[in-house]
Structure formats: C-alpha cells, structure tokens
C-alpha cells in the first residue's frame, strides 16, 4: 500500500512539473479551465 502511495506521489510530481513546463512554454496556462483554487496556487511563488 505504501509503495502505491509513493508511486502516486511521484506521478503527481511529474505531472505538476509537466504542467509547469507547458505553462512556461506557452507563456500562460489555460486559465479559463482552472478552478479558483488552482489559479490562486499559480499566483503563489514556487
């Protein structure tokens, strides 16, 4: 069970990195599809 959680966490991290990369390349992500929470998180410095 713990291994599955680690794997899930790792995939999530990869996904976030990929999303950030896409956002960087395009300048701005597709803000219209983001929830308010996601938009707020993107405004915070990483």
N, C-alpha and C positions, 0 to 999 in steps of 0.2 A: 504493500500500500504506500509506504513511504517513497519507494522508488518511483511509483507512478506520479506522486506529487512532485518530486524533483524534476521528472521529465516534463511534466505540465508547466512547472515554473520556468524551466529552461526554454521551452517552446514559446511561452508568453514573452519572455525577454527578447527572444529572436524576433518575434512578431512586432514588438514595440520598436526595436531597432530598425526593422524594415520600414515600418510606418514613418518613423522619423526621417529615414533616408529618402523615402518617396516625397515627404513633405518638403525636405530641403531642396531636392532636385526641381520640384515644381514651384518652389517659392512659398506657396501657401497650400495647405491641405484642403480637402473638400469640406470646408467649414459647415456648409449647409446640412450635411448629414451627421455632424457631431451632436451629441447631447450637450446640454448646458454644462454638465459636469466635465465632459471631455474638453470642451472649449476652455473652461476655467483652468484645467490642468495644463493645457498647452500654453497658457499665458504665464504660468509659473516657470521660472528659470530652472533648468535641469541641474 
